Amino acid sequence: MTFPSTTLYLLNSPVLTAYGEYRFEHSNPVHAGAIFREASARNAVVSAIGHDGAAAVLSELLGAPVETRRQAITMKAGDWAIVLRLLERPPEGAVLSAEQLRAVPHEIGILRRMR
């Protein structure tokens, strides 16, 4: 799977930012890292990772620095996102450090807005 010439977002949860058709698939750090590097070379990456801990963990998984940038995004048709998906819900209002996040089961997914 090669990253197309659109925007690649970095997210810390799989969010549907607008009505449309999406595909969400499991990935792995090697594959997601390759997509990230390809999109970075095109200056097509937008980080919407809102917490330093999540940015640190995603940086480790992708093998490249991820910026902390708390912002709302709207995916358009053709856009992709690399998603750091926690498999357990943190306590209400908790902001987890990188060390705490490493202890929470997590995975990487690729979210694509099809239409």
Secondary structure, DSSP 8 states (H G I E B T S, - for coil): ----SS-EEEESS----SSS-EEEEE--HHHHHHHHHHHHHTT-EEE---SHHHHHHHHHHHTS------------TT-EEEEEEESS---TT----HHHHHHS-EEEEEEEE--
